Amino acid sequence: MRKQKSGRIVNIASVGGRIAIPFHSGYHVTKFASEGLSESIQYELDPFGIKVILVEPGAVGSSFWKNMKQQRRKVLAKIHLM
């Protein structure tokens, strides 16, 4: 990209990189880091004609929370058996 003096880097983060909710710190730390990295490298790469795009999707319909709850129950059950 530097050689051709153009290009695009697309990073996928989340709205979770802008706002945080309790008990999801592991998730949010990665999203905030993606935000910071993207913002920082956009300034570094601009002189080379390279653009940085950050996509921040919000909530989508999925079974994510249901699966999280099921997995949490399994983990807690294993902990209590120890």
Secondary structure, DSSP 8 states (H G I E B T S, - for coil): -TTTT-EEEEEE--GGGT---TT-HHHHHHHHHHHHHHHHHHHHHGGGTEEEEEE-----SSSHHHHHHHHHHHHHHHHHH-
